[in-house]
């Protein structure tokens, strides 16, 4: 069975020599960065797909906004398929990034100030995302 990037990185780290461990840590860091960017783009697509209908229904904006909303939600669904993990694990890890991106949306789009509790919660959620997404697997 082919190994995922995460499995390869963790197994390299467990081999022993310092150079392999350094390489593995860099590989794990790069994988976390890749997953984080993919999850962030996915979250923006989902939020846009839900925010535009909200504008139509709550603020009386043009029904034409439903077209880009549908496209954003289709993009969101497609982006979730790009992850190598099982769907449930992908959704669980994605939830951490979604929380952080939703709070950034709250600040930059809705113009609300974030509290230290918002920031702490987002930090905890992102740590949870990393733990779920990068967990070592049995070889």
Steps between C-alpha positions, in 0.01 A plus 500: 500500500643844412603716791373851556735794544427502871588132539825545309599804706427331833672174407810696393498681834483170688803348320753659724792694352490871568504594132196283436323650800575853379378413153186347646425805712536724196277263301239503778516880514455527125208258511339704778544816292351330191203365696445834674492693174267247341271506805504883507400523132233237564364700794484822298307317226253364756453833675447686170253231394298557816551875540362596158161331557492663843537838324213411267269375775584741781600818319291479184797486263466380140401141434793488257725455804368145525694403187848576640381350830423170329836507322680570828326206668588273207862615531485432875381143443765436236780639718408258778563211260865603458595374846653152531338416835166332558209741461411510871857576604526767230178664621616490861835660421337751264275616784798650681600710201137594435478651849810713442391617154147578622647724770720674242185549289326644806782751541576599140159468332258567784731754663478353849791510742628162612536434871787317662252214549438487125874484439556238770216286365634526145848404622365194681298403192807529276706284735219244488504517120875432494473209744224334299648568156859403579452204729746218441355183357606140538723382214 
